[in-house]
């Protein structure tokens, strides 16, 4: 039935609410707005009689429809003002007339009159402030009308018109309406997915498609509008859309965030907005900043899920969608002050490493940006490879639980397959597989020279964040590297040098600063058994590596740099354990265990250079002068090597012995004098412990022969040992007295309860227990009298301990039961029932 049928002219003339509403409209030309006194009376009438609100709303809808039909714009503006006043004064009973409010707004928005539409938007903002959505989903008609109203505002968000000012104004009205909708609690009250499908695409259209690609989206705490001095601008519209998006995600729970993220990726997929990725990445940064902290990890999981889905649907792995998704991961995982609480670190690491390995099935690892950035495929390869590597570094940059870096390093080191003999792993040559794993491991340790992944886009922005900087405190333990040190002797020279670089970087980064170890006496850092095991494994690997026939110049430089880094990491302890090793290497050169004279010269040169580094590190001038003299003697005897012992390892192509070295067959005839080295080291006060005044203990450590029994004893001395006084520290039964045992009065026998009188003691009343104090000669006393004089306290304690031990044995002997004895006692039938 139409509203006209319900309200005939005769019927409406006598209704009080109709008279009150009509009296609010101005009666003279030129008057604007409702009449204040009549409007106050109408709001009082409606608030005091809430049952009339339904009739008031119905008549206002009828009035607005008539005025729109007759083109009475001023009356419609007054009607919207009346509705705003009624909402504010009767908001507790809003559900009684909310249906009519929504219908009126739908009618006024259809006029496309900018003034009327703007006033309708203001009315909708007030409506959303009080609307809780409790009737959504219950009243199908109201739900349909409300969703239609949201759709009208969403359409305004991307309004197009030849008049740019008019279009911007309509877009602003649309975003103001959507912002009011996402601010209201009604957005989560009923069918969230339906409202989300209306609101979010309109916001994304402004942020991703129509937005200025070079600007970064930000969310402010307050819902505010930004207008330029000359009026509305596209930047203000985009800022309003960013605010609305931030509010929407900040008020969403986990399920809603997951649903919204899926809609974002669907929108980018349907509209082809993956490349350039800066707008999608900027939108995800906005979402990361807005979403509640406990739901941030969903950005990682949903992005990884999108990668897995696209892997099964796309034939080509390197495309715009994969590049954009990897850029999103890189940004989220490297975001500052945005920890991903609840993220599964090892699971994400496993997915990232698996993605990296899969990408290498198609092309080789691209570590540098192609010179021609118009080569889209090459750019995709670079973005994907470097993005995954930086994502792993970003995952390691946040500390989510204790020993996290140890777990991550253990995972990557296990991927190195140090003990495998396979030529291919996961479809890749073992050399390529290990190289990529070591690059990932460098990100965990902390890359010292890592630049940003920068690709020129139409917006001029970089599409990936900067690399991981050196962490201030690295907590990867040395034990994590123990299982992989054998790679220093791998048959592939490239693998040996790559692993040496990673190990040297780790040791240098974790080395203590000079301020922490400065002092008159040394600071011992090699105190953990796991660190000792690592050093021993490293030394044994070095010893076996120099005996291999493929030992090259790069290996000798790696030997020198590893020993130097080990010295910086463990300082004095590394010196005392490495000196026996280097002289063992020198003895191997002397006795011919190392047959190749080129290798002999390289090994001796490494030893000399390392001792020179020790002299410089500990400021031992006499040792430095002796090493310089020895180096000159070797050079004069033509027993030196052309290998340059610099601070960095050479490239693989330059890591072989030069032609001069290969053609030089001069054996080594000049060696380092161990006595001189030990004397210079022991004379240095900062290498001796406080109690080692004359350096005898340090001298004994430096003179230990590698592999001897004394060396093994020195190793065992660093381990945790059990105390020899174990019986004295075993747990014992507590003394029944909290104070020391009372002294017994001579001649008075202590009343005790024994095995023989236990039954009588339990059944006898307390008065009878006090009277019966006799005890048999074979009884076992629970206390032992002590000497009244108190002489020999230590001997007395020993005797008491011996007596208690005998007492316990006798007591247990008395409690032995006869075998095969049938007992009818149980928890239901206790034994004390027989005593009565």
BELUR-V454314 format. One line per field, one symbol per residue. psi: psi as a letter, one per 20 degrees, with the letter a starting at -180 (. if undefined). burial: 1 if it has 16 or more other C-alpha atoms within 10 Angstrom, else 0. Layout:
psi=???
burial=???
This chain:
psi=prhhhhnrhhghhjpghgghghiiqqiqqipqrqpgghhghghgghhimhhihghghghhgggggghghjknghhhhhghhgggghghhkhhkhihjhhhgggghhghhihjpgghhghhghghghghhipijhipigohgggghghhghhghhhhhlppqhohggghghhggghhghhhghhqiihjhdnhhghhhggghhghhggggirohiqppqprhqorqoqrhjaqrhhhghhhhggggggghhjqaghhggghhhhghgghghjlkhpqjhggghghgggghhqqhijhihhgghghhhggghhhhpgphnrhgggghhhggggghjqpkmqnpiqoghgggggghgggghhihgrrpoiqpqhniingghggggggghggghgghhhiipohrqkghggghhgghhihlhjqjqhqpkjqqhggghgghhghhhhggophnprqnppprhijqqjqrrrprpqhopjpqhhhigiiiiiijqiohggghghggggggghhhiqqqhhijqriqqooimiqhhhghggghgghgghhhiiqhjpahhhhhhgghghghhghgjcghhghihghghhgghhhhgjjhohphghghhghhggghghhhghhgjlngghghghgggghhhghjkkrqiponaiqqrrhhjjrqrhgghiojprpiprpohggghghhhiphiiqrhimgjjhghhhhhipppirhhhhhhghiirpqqqilghijqprpqpiphrqpqpqppipppprpaghjgghhhiqrhhhhhhojqqrhjroqiqpqrphhjqmgghghgghggghghggghghhhipqqqkpppjqahhnqhihii.
burial=00000010000000001101111111000000111001110110111001011111111111111011000011111111111111101110111111111111111110000001111111111111111110110000011011011111111111100000001111111111111111111111010000110111111111111011100111100000000000011101111111111111111101011111111110110000111111111111111111110011111111110110001000001111111111111111111000110010100110011011111100001100110000000111111111111111111111010001110111111111110000001000011111111111111111100000111010001011111111100101111111111111110011111111111111111110000000000110010001110111111011101110011111111111111111111111111111111111110111000111111111111111111111100001011101100110110001111010100011000011100010010011001100001101111011111000001001101111110000100000000000000000000000000000000000000111111010001000000000000010001110110100000000000001000100100010000000000000000000000000
